[in-house]
Amino acid sequence: MEINEILTGLDRLFEKKEMEKVEPYLQEHLKHAMEEGDASAVITIVNELIGFYRSMEQHEKSIFYCNQILSFLQMCKLEGTVPYATTLLNVATANRAAGRLAEAMEYYKEVEAIYEGNLEKGDYRYAGLFNNMSLAYEAAKEYGKAAELLEKALPIIEKYGSQGRIELATTYTNLAACFLKWAEESHESSGRLKQAEEYAKKAEEIFKEDGERDYHYGALLSLMGELCFRKEAYELAVAYYEKSLLSIYENMGMTKSYQDAKRRLEEAYHKLGVNVPKKGMDLSREYYEQVGKPMLLEKFPDDFSQMTIGLVGEGSDCFGFDDEISKDHDFGPGFCIWITDVLYGKIGKELQEAYEQLPPIYKGTLRMTTAQGRGRVGVFKIGSFYKKLLGIPVIPDSLEEWAAVEEYGLAAATNGAVFKDSPNGFSMIREKLLSYYPPELWRSKLAREAVHISQSGQYNYGRMMLRGDVVTGEIAMGEFMKHVMSMVYLLNKSYAPYYKWLHRGMQELPWGSRIGKLLEELALLSSQEQAWIGIEEEEMQGKVNERDQKVMLVEKICTLLLKKLKEEGLAEGEDNYLEHHVNEILGN
């Protein structure tokens, strides 16, 4: 197995920031190495896995492979050798990162003993040991010992000149962090803070000369932000924290380090009295006004009046349903620019390039885009935008075209907000879609939902429970809830979103929240199979099983829906079996 080729491929993944591909890449090559019996390749790949999991803060996986590789090395009779110590150093660092300080320190000391018996004192490998060992002392709040080890590492690294520049920057960063924490817990804070600043500046100079590519740079930026925060230089702290978020995310993802930096950034904004929008729509509107609009006016002054700009389409932020959970993917500052085909032919490519040059972070929120979420913001031809959501580039013309369009596509095409309008046709299509379905199609859809509601919840649920088929009974109840929600949207003349937002969206409808609460109550009920024991089918002819709490909630919901149908002039009488009202709903 060509291990150098594997490592080169791994480096390419890191350079491209394709972190999601690293684990499967290493696992696949580890499998092949084990099949081929290539011990050297196994050791190298497992070491890479340990380091990757450590950096991604997946500590359980990291420690698992630590235990595996130690057993493998012992089986290969490599204990006490320098190659063994190299792996043991990685194992020690993984344990330290996982908070297993006692285990880590034992491993570090074993590494040091092997080095002392096999290496010269100035060997470069000592620098790596001292750097990593210092972090264990720092975690144990033994800052003096940590600083002493780091200062022992400096002259070793400096001997290697340009080859050790990043290691030198990392050591300076570790020293700055050590002195900062030491200052926080000591009475001599001013002197140690000054030392922290001096080391941080030295590290920053090296990272900048190197193009700011190394993943340790994110840690330094967070540290610089912290130093500025302590000096009450909050604007500068904000600048450093925002750069650190971008660096950490690109190199490691949304780790604890990312969350810590984000929390401190929000605190810095608070100190400045700056309001940080919590909802995605507010964030994007402000981002457009403060960042996007000035760029567009500067670079495209003659064409700006022909652009319609806003945030519409797929995504929880477009619906206003975003929350903390939503923010882990396809979320952040961004907006849509809708232009005609003619204008796109004139400036489309240049406009998209200019949009992509906008900063990806705004007030501490980083735009994160997955493969599935690409193309939700940026520059669009008006027709192409609507075709993606509706399947057609224009307003549906016939009943057949209206019926063919997916309802969640209509919901996505009419949600959100337009920040800046123009007479280019985008809003004309939007307003026509918002005028809702043609009356005949609306009635047809209502009638269909009435049939499904009765069949699933008022008929088939009970039949399945009589047969003891609890699984199918639950399926029927799920169908009932889905069709109830669809009818609620239809009766409110509002397009229903994708299924996962159906219940959440009901809270925004004039009378949707009442039925929404009943559906939640229904979903939380446990199985009602006990309520059907001893009941014969003949007993239930024309009756409902009042012992089943789910049945009684179904009846209550159907009664509320009937009331609304009657208010709309679509039903009469008191029979809440909704299928019986289909002809009235259709207007026959």
LINWORA-V265926 format. One record per pair of residues at least 12 apart in sequence whose C-alpha atoms are under 7 Angstrom apart, sorted by the first residue. I is the first residue (numbers start at 1). GAP is how many residues later the second one is. If there is no record, write none. Layout:
[[I:GAP] [I:GAP]]
//
This chain:
[[1:32] [3:38] [10:12] [17:233] [17:234] [26:19] [26:23] [30:12] [30:15] [43:26] [46:19] [46:23] [47:40] [47:43] [50:12] [50:15] [50:16] [50:44] [54:40] [54:43] [55:197] [56:196] [56:199] [57:198] [59:39] [62:32] [63:31] [63:32] [66:25] [80:34] [81:33] [82:32] [82:33] [85:26] [85:29] [88:19] [88:23] [89:18] [89:19] [89:22] [89:40] [92:12] [92:15] [92:16] [93:39] [96:40] [101:35] [105:31] [108:25] [122:34] [124:32] [124:33] [127:26] [127:29] [127:30] [130:19] [130:20] [130:23] [131:18] [131:19] [131:22] [131:40] [134:12] [134:13] [134:15] [134:16] [138:40] [143:35] [143:39] [147:28] [147:31] [150:21] [150:25] [154:14] [165:41] [169:34] [169:37] [169:38] [170:33] [170:46] [172:27] [172:28] [172:30] [172:31] [173:26] [173:27] [173:30] [173:47] [175:21] [175:24] [176:20] [176:21] [176:23] [176:24] [177:19] [177:46] [179:13] [179:14] [179:16] [179:17] [180:12] [180:13] [180:16] [200:24] [215:36] [218:26] [218:29] [218:30] [219:25] [221:19] [221:20] [221:22] [221:23] [222:18] [222:19] [222:22] [222:39] [224:16] [225:12] [225:13] [225:15] [225:16] [229:39] [234:34] [234:38] [237:31] [238:27] [238:30] [241:20] [241:24] [242:122] [245:13] [245:16] [245:17] [262:102] [265:99] [266:98] [276:87] [279:43] [280:37] [280:42] [280:52] [281:36] [281:37] [281:39] [283:50] [284:49] [284:50] [284:51] [285:134] [287:46] [287:75] [288:47] [305:117] [306:33] [306:116] [306:118] [307:30] [307:31] [307:32] [307:115] [308:29] [308:30] [308:31] [308:112] [308:113] [308:114] [309:27] [309:28] [309:29] [309:109] [309:110] [309:111] [309:112] [310:25] [310:26] [310:27] [310:107] [310:108] [310:109] [310:110] [311:24] [311:25] [311:105] [311:106] [311:107] [312:100] [312:101] [312:103] [312:104] [312:105] [313:99] [313:100] [313:102] [314:62] [314:98] [318:97] [318:98] [319:96] [319:97] [329:39] [329:40] [329:41] [330:38] [330:39] [330:40] [330:43] [331:36] [331:37] [331:38] [332:33] [332:34] [332:35] [332:36] [333:28] [333:29] [333:33] [333:34] [334:43] [335:42] [335:43] [336:41] [336:42] [336:43] [337:41] [337:42] [337:43] [338:41] [338:42] [338:43] [338:44] [339:41] [339:42] [339:43] [339:85] [340:41] [340:42] [340:84] [341:40] [344:37] [352:26] [352:27] [355:23] [382:44] [386:27] [389:20] [389:23] [389:24] [390:15] [390:16] [390:19] [390:20] [391:14] [395:34] [395:38] [399:42] [407:88] [407:89] [408:87] [408:88] [408:89] [408:90] [410:85] [411:84] [411:85] [411:86] [414:16] [414:20] [436:57] [443:142] [443:143] [444:142] [446:41] [446:44] [447:135] [447:138] [447:139] [449:34] [449:38] [450:128] [450:129] [450:132] [451:127] [451:128] [452:31] [453:27] [453:30] [453:31] [454:123] [454:124] [454:125] [456:20] [456:21] [456:23] [456:24] [457:19] [457:20] [457:23] [457:97] [460:16] [461:12] [461:15] [461:16] [465:64] [465:67] [466:66] [466:71] [470:59] [481:38] [485:17] [485:18] [488:24] [492:17] [503:13] [515:42] [522:28] [522:31] [528:20] [531:16] [531:17] [558:18] [559:17] [562:14] [570:14] [570:15] [571:13] [571:14]]
//
